[in-house]
Amino acid sequence: MEGELVTTTFEYDGGRQVTVYVPPDPPEAVVFAGDGQLISGWGGNLEAADVPPTMIVGAHRTDDPDEMARIGEYSPSFDPERFAAHEKFFVEDVRGWVRTRFGLELAAGRTAVCGVSASGELALAMGLRHPDVFGAVFCASPGGGLRPPAVLPSPLPRTYLVAGTQEPWFLENATRWADALRGAGADVVLAERVGDHGGPFWQAEFPLMVGWAFGRR
């Protein structure tokens, strides 16, 4: 038996899609993700891995061709008003729909937030701002628009960072965050892999992230 994908459209931003990977067995963990049209498709990798049944809730990126529109939603450093609107959509609206549609609301210890590249910054921001919701952060190849604050909040989510040896700028960003979080006492993994910036590299790491956060089946 295989999992299924369920897509719905929210009113946010004139119509924004969210795609959910529903595992074949009742979910024991859930991952909320930016760039959801990419990450929600990685459910098959979880089915082949020794990890608990995990739902992926992927909020799609904006259709605006201007990359700064996406970055403005994902990092509070550029467009605070746009970021705040997306934060409400991501944390309140999407989670509320998952609770109603699937009857699923898990404790922070079984809930992660995930992102890649620019949405890696979203994952970090959501984890730091909502540790009561997201107990773990999965961040691949984060962009550099969001930097660790001088004083990190408390408590901090557990954080798994990964970046490739062939993307040195992104590896530098990931290392900066790992050092800052470790310095503040957080539980951190920093995986440095042979790889470049892109989906196959991130997709291969995803089951390792899930297994680290939620244990084995």
N, C-alpha and C positions, 0 to 999 in steps of 0.2 A: 504494500500500500504506500502511495506517495502523498506528500502534502499538496496543498492547492494554493493558488494565488487569488486573492479577493481585492478588487479595486473599487474605490468610491471617489466621488468628487465633492470637495467642500466648497463653500462660498468664498472662502478666503482668497484674496487677490484675484477676484473675478473668475475663480474656478481652479482649485488646486487639487490634484489627485494624490491619493494615498493608497499604496499597494501593500497588502498584508500577506506574508507567507504563513499559512496555517499548517503546522506539522501534522502528520498522520495520527499521532497519539496526543492526548491532552497535554498542553504546554505546561512545563514546569519552570520556564523562564521566558523572559521577553526582552527583545532588543528593539529600541526605537532608533531610527536612523534618518539622517539627512541624506540627500541624493538617493532617495528611496527607490527610484526606478532602476537603479543599479543594484543596490544592496539587497533589496527584497528578493531578487533572483538568485541569491546565494543559498537559499534553503536546501537545495539538493546536496550541497557540500556538507551540511549538517546531518542529513539523513545517512550519509556514508561515513560519518565520524562517530566516535564513541562519546557522544555528549547527550545530555538530557534533551527531551523534546522542547524546542525553543521556537517561539513565535517571533517573526521579524515584522515590524511595523515601519514601513518606509514612506516618509513624506517626500514627494517628488520635489525636485528643484524648480525654480521659476523658469518659465518659457522665455523670459526676456533675454534677447541675444546679448545684451550688455552684461559682461561678466561682473561688473560692479554691483548690479542688482542682486545677484546671488551672494556675493561677498557681503553686501549690506545686510542681508537677512541672517547671515551666519556668524558675523563678527560684530560686536557692539562698538568697535573702534571707528567705524566709517559712517553709519547712518543710524543713530540711536533709535529714531522713531520707527524705521522699517524693521530694525532688529527686534524691538519690543513687540510689534504686531506679530512677527513670525514666532517669537517666543511664546506668546499667548496661544497662537494656533497650535504649535508643537506640543507644549506642555499641558494645556488645558483642553483644547478642542479635540485633538487627535486622541489623547488618552481617554477623554470622556466617551468618545465614540467607540473605542476598543472595549471599554467597560460595558457599554450598552449592547453593542453588536455581538461580542464574543463572550460576555460575562467574565472577563478577565481583568483582574487588578491584583498584581503581585506586590509583595513587599520590596523595598529598595534593594535588599540583598539578592533578589532574583530578577532585578531589572537593570538593564544597561542602556547606554546611549552610545551610538556609533557614528563615525563619520570618516571621510577620506578627503585629503587635500583641503579645500576650503571648508567642507563640512566637518573635517577633523577639528577645525576651530570651533564650530558649532557644538560638537560633542564635548570639548573641553569647557566651553562657556556654560553649557547646560549642566554638566557635572558639578562645576564649582558653584553655580547659582542655585541648584536644586538637588543637593546631596540626599535630601529626604525622599526624593523620587527615584533618582538614578544612583544606585550604589556602586556602579562600575562604569568606566569610560573606556571605549575602544577607539583609538585614534590612530589612523594610518596617514603618514606623510603630511603632517599638518602644515598649512600655510603660515606665513609669518605676520599676518595682520593682528593677531591676538597674541600678546606676550604675557608671561606670568607677572602678576602684580607684585609690588615690593613686599606686601604682606598678604599671604594667602589666607582665605577664610578657613573656618573650622566648623564642622568636620569636613574632611576631604574624601571624595570617592576613591576607590581602588582604580588604578589606571594602567592600561596596557597600551603602550606606544610601539609603533613599528615604522621603519623607514628603510630605504634601500641604499646600498653603497653607490649606486649609479645616479642618485638624486641628492647630491651633497647638501644643497640648500635646505631641502626638506628634512634631511637627517640632522642637520644642525638645529632646526626648529624643534624636532622631536627630542633631541638631547637636552636642549635648554629647558623644556618643560619637565623632562624626567628629573633633571638635577634640582629644579625648583621644588617640585612636589616631594621628592625624597628629603630635601632639606627641611621641609615642613612636616615630615614624619609620615607621609602617605605611603601606602603599599603600591609600588610601581614596578612594572616590567618594561624594559626597553629592548626590543628585538631589532638587531641590525642584520638585514638580509642582503644577499646578492640580488639586486633587482632594480628596476627603474619605476618611474611614476606611471601607474596604470592599474586597470581593473584586475588582470590575472594575478599580479603580485599581491594585491590586497585580498582578493578572493581566497587565495591559498592560505592566508594567515587567519582568516575569519574563524574557522573551526577551532584553531588554537586559542584564540581569544575567548570563545564561548566556553571551551573546556577549562580554561584558567579561572574564569569567573564563576562558573556554575557547577564544576566538577564533572565526573564521568557518569555515564549511564549506569 
